[in-house]
Amino acid sequence: MPVYIKNETSGRHALTVDKLKLSADYILQRCGHNESELSILLVSDLAMQELNRQYRNINKPTNVLSFPMQEGKSLPNGVLLGDIVISLDTADSEARQKRIPPRLYCNKLLIHGILHLLGLDHERSTQEESNMQKKAEMLYNDLIQNERRPGMTHLAINVDHVATLRQARGIDEPDPVLAAGICELAGAAGIVVHLREDRRHIQDRDVLLLRQTVKTKLNLEMGATEEIIDIALGLKPDMITLVPEKRAELTTEGGLDVAGQITKLTKVISQMQQEDIPVSLFIDPDFEQVQASLDVGATFVEIHTGRYCDAENEKTMDHEFELIAAAADKAYGLGLRVYAGHGLNYLTTARIAALDAIEELSIGHAVMARAIMVGLDQAVREMLSIVQSAG
């Protein structure tokens, strides 16, 4: 099934051509044209305006144009379908207006274009417009489901509590850097640390050494304060997670109010993106916060699982789980990558790990508590087994 893509925009847009080709392959397969040929051209508004003027006598750019090579609605498999042209300038602009990631919006335009090549035309009649819209929605939903992350759920280990024990005596051990190495050798896919303003556990020395020694992925949790932002920009961890931070709290209480800090968080995320540092936002399982996370430019969200883990009865736990599942699906559908964590233990983890939209869990306290009894290596391996069996 040859799908040819040419990008004439010089890489000015955040679009992965390989992923667009995979989307085209899947859409054609679902339409019964797995052996048909398709060409896709990605252009600027200026180039699109010229095509629109030349072929439609409309002197302005549009989002997508289709140029069919065949006529009719019952085209056989294996034919040359034609060309689709997408203006990435217009696609980006419309995606922002609709609050949809550009990659996903380009998939919508691609589906629209392919349906035109297959003989559907929303301009012919109201009925055909309705049929085309339903077909497009079905294909888009199928595509989203098909893009579900491959493989098992990952496990990242938070080593803050190793530092907490060290700071309780004001000495040099136990060492969270050494603990991180043991966790990685046991199979952890990442190491998480929270550098707090008050330095109650993790210290500057710890994050500097972890940056040099972590072989998997270093996720720096932090509040959006000027001092910590500067440290993160200099450190360049593999990613950061912005969390709410209160000096009086024992641990992070609740998710970040992204919707109430749009301007501030947009600025922080922009600073990180300029240094190629992906940003995750720790949020409650709430649709408004999910949408706000997309709006401010986050790459990831981490869904707060604390209320689910702390539920006092089965009914409440089920309700909180449903909120997490819905928020995770919402975030995934918007193109965000989805993590989850807070309070998860050896009894509550499996159910969360089984959610398709969630690709990684961040767990700390339960593993460290178990490590006192059985050793850190075994504690990590036991939790990893739960996560992988569920996912």
N, C-alpha and C positions, 0 to 999 in steps of 0.2 A: 504494500500500500504506500506508494510514493507520495509524501507530503513535502513540498519544497517551501522553505521560508527564506525571505531576503529582508534584512533590516537596513533601510536607507537613512536611519536617523542618527547614525554614528554613536550608538550606545548612550544617547542622552536620556533615555527613559529606563526606569527600574523594571525591566521586563526580561525574563529568561526565555530566550528563543527555544531552548530545548524543552522547557515545560509547555510552551505553547504548541509545539509539535506533538508532544504526548497527548495534549488535550484534543488536537485535531484528529490524531489517530483514533482515540477513543470515541469521539463523536461520529466519525465516519463508520466505525465498526457498529455502533448502536443503530445507525441508519441503514445498515445492510450494504455498505460500500467499502468494506475492508480492503478491496483490491482496486478501488478507483483512485485516480490521481488528482491532486489538489495543489495549487500554488497560492502562497500567502505573501503579500508584500506589505511591509510596515513603513509608513511614510510620515512626513511632517505635514502640518496644516497647509503649507504653501503648495506642496506637491498634490495634496488631496484637492485643494481648491481648483487647480488646473484640470485635474481629471473630472471633477464634478462639473466644471464649466464646459469641458469638451464633450462629455457624454450625456449630460443631463441638462445642459444650458442653465445651470445654477451657479452663479459666480461667488461661491463661498465654500469653505470646507465642510465636510460632514464626517461622521464617525466611521462608517463602513460602506464600502461599495462591493457589489458582486458582479462578475462578468462571466455568465454561464457559457460553456461550450456546447451544451446539449439543450434541447427543448423537451418539455413534458414533465409529468409528475411521476412517471414509472420508469425511471432510468435503470438500466441493468447494471449490476456490479461489474467493475472493471473498466469503466469508461473514464475519459478525461472530463472531469466536472467543470473546470474553469479556474478563475482567479478570484481571490478575495483581497481587497485592499483596506487596511485599517490605518487611520491617522492616530498615531500615538499622542500627538499634542491634544487633539480633541478628546481622546479616550481618557487621558489623565485629568483633564478639566472636568469632564462629566463624572468621572469616578469620584472626584473630590466633592462635587455637588450632591451626588447620591450617597456619599459616605460609604463607598465600596472600595476595597483595595484595587489598584489599577490592574493587577494580574487577573483578578477574578472578573473585573469588568471587561477586559479583553476577551475572556472566555465567552461572556455573553454576546459580544459583538461577533466573535467567531461562529458561534451557533447560529446567530441571525443570518450571517453571510452564507453559511453552508445550506441552511434551509432554503434560501433564495436560489442557490445553485441546483437544488433538488426540485425546483419548480413551484415552491410556495411563494405567494406574493400577498402581503398584507394590504396592498393598495387596490386590489381587485374588488374586494367586497368585505363587508363587516364580518360575515361568517368566516371567510378565509383568514381575516386578521385574528379572529378569536382562536381558530384552529392552530394558526402559526404560533400564537402566544402560548397556548397550552403545550404544544410540542416543544417549544423553546424552554419553557419552565421545567418540563419533564427531563429533557436532556441535561440541563444545567444541574438539577438536583442529582441525577445519576452520576454526572461528572464529579460533583463534590464528594459523593459517597465513594467513588472509585479512587479518589485521591487520598483516602484515609491513609495515615502514616503506616508504612510497612514495618514488620518486625514487632518485637516485644517492647513493653514499657521500660524506660530507663529508670535507674535509681541513683540519685545524687545524695550524698551524705553531708550533713551540716556538723562541723566539728567545733562549734562554739563552746559546747559544754566541757570539752577537754580543757579549753582555755579558762573556763569558769573555775574548774577545780584547781588549776595552777594558780590563778589569781587569789583564791581563797587563802593560800599560804604565802603568797608573795615571793614564790621561788621560781625555778626554771622548768619544773616538771609537774604534770605530764605535758608533753610538747604537742600542740595541735598540728604542727607541720609533720612530725613523725606519724601521728594518727592518720593524717590525710594519706600518706603513703601506704599505710596498712589497708585503709579503705579501698584505695585504687587496686592494690594487689588482690583484694578479695572480690573485686568485680564492680565496684562503684563506677558509674559513668561520669561522675563529676563531684567536685568538692564545693561546698557552700560555706561562706563565713559572713558574719555581719559585723562590720566595723562601725561601732556606735560612737556617738559624740563623746560619751563619758568613758569610753575605753574600758567598760566593765569586764570584758573578757578578751576578745581578739584585740591585739595590739598592732601598731604600724609595722613592727618588725615581722609579725606573723604573715601579714599579707604580702610583704616584699619577698619573703622566703617562699611562700606558697606560689607566687607568680613565677618564681624561678624553678620550682620543683614539681608542680602539678603537671601530670602528663595527659590527663583527660580534659577537663574543663574547669576553670575557676570562675565561680559565680559569686560576685561581691554584692551582698545585700547592704543597703545604705539608705539613710535619710537624704532628702534633697537639700542639704545644707552646703554653703559655699566651701567650707573647709574640706568636707568629704568629697564633694564634686571634684575639687582640685586634685585630691589624692587619686581618685579613680582615673582622671584624665592622664595623670602621670604614670599610673600603674599599668593601665590598659589591660584589665582582666578580659577573659573571653566573653563575659557578659556582666551586666549589673542588674540587680533587682531593686527597684525603688520601693521602700516600705514606709509606713508611718512609724514615727519614733517618739516615745514619751519617756522622759527620764525616770518617772516613778514606776513604770510598768516592769513586771518581772520578765515578760516576753512580749512579742508583738501582739497587740490587741486589735483584732479586726483589720479589714483591708484599707487600702489607700482610697481617699475620696478623690478620684481622678476627675470626676465631673465638676467638682468644686474648685479645681486648681488647673484648669485648662491652660491658661497663659503660662504659668510657672513651669508646668511639666513639659509643655511644648518646647520651651527654651532649653530645659535641661536635656531633653532627648535630642534636640538639635545639636547641642554641644557634644554629646556622646557620639552621635552619628558622624560628625566631622572627624572623629578619631577612630571610626569603624568599630565602635563598641555597641553591640546590640543591647537593647533595653527591654527588661521585663517589668511589669507592674503587678504588685501583689494586691489583689482586689477581692472583695466579697463576691459571692455568686449572684450578681445582680446585672440585669441586661443594660441598665443605664451606664454602669461602670465599664462593662465590656465595650459598648459603643464609644464611650469617651476614651478608652484606651486606644482604640483604632484612630480616633480623631486627633489625638496628640502625637501619633506616629510611633507607638510602641511596636516592637517586633513580637514580643511574647506577653502573655498574661499568666500569672500564677494564681490559681483559684484558691482562696482561703478555705481550708477544710475544718477549721477549728470548731465551729458550731456542730458540725456533723459528728466529730469525734467526742465532743463533750455532752452530746444528747443524753438525757436521763431516762428515756424510754424508747421503745422500738418505733412508735408512731412518729415521734419527733425526729429520730434518726432517719427514718424513711423520707420524711419531708425535706430535711436538709440535704439528703443525698440527691433527691430529685432536683433541687435548686442547683446543686453542683453540676449534675449531668446536663441540665438545660443550659446553664451558663457556658459550660465547656463546648457544647455543640454550637451555641450562638457564636462564640469566639472563633471556633474552627471555621464555621461557615463564612465568617467575615475575612478569613485569611490570616488570622493571628495564630501563632503557635501557642500551645496550651500546656502549662505545667500545673501542678497542684501540690499543696503541702500545708502543714501546721497541725500538730497534734496527732498525726497518724502513728499507729502502733501495730503490733503484730496481729491484732484482732480486727482492726478497722481498715487496714490498707488494701486488702484484696479487692474489695468492692469498688474502690476508687480506681485501682490499677486496671480494672476490666473495662473502663470507659474508653471507647475507641478514640475519642478526640484528644485524650491526654497522653502526651508522649513521655513525660518525666515526672517523677515524684521527688520532693525534697523532704528528707526525714533526718532528724537529729536526735532529739531527747530519748525516744524509745530505743534506738540502737545503742546509744551510750549507756543507758540504764541496763540493757541486756548484756552489754559488754563487761560490766562489773562482775556478772555471774559466769559468763562463758568465754570471755575474751573478745576483743574487737573484731578479729578476723572472722570468727564463727558468727558473731552477731550480725555482721554485714551480710555474710553468705546466707544466713537464715532469712533475713528480710528480702534479699535479692531473689531467693527461691519463691517467696510469696508473690512478689511483684511479677516475676516472669511467668509463673504458673497462671496468674490471673489474666495477664495481658496477652 
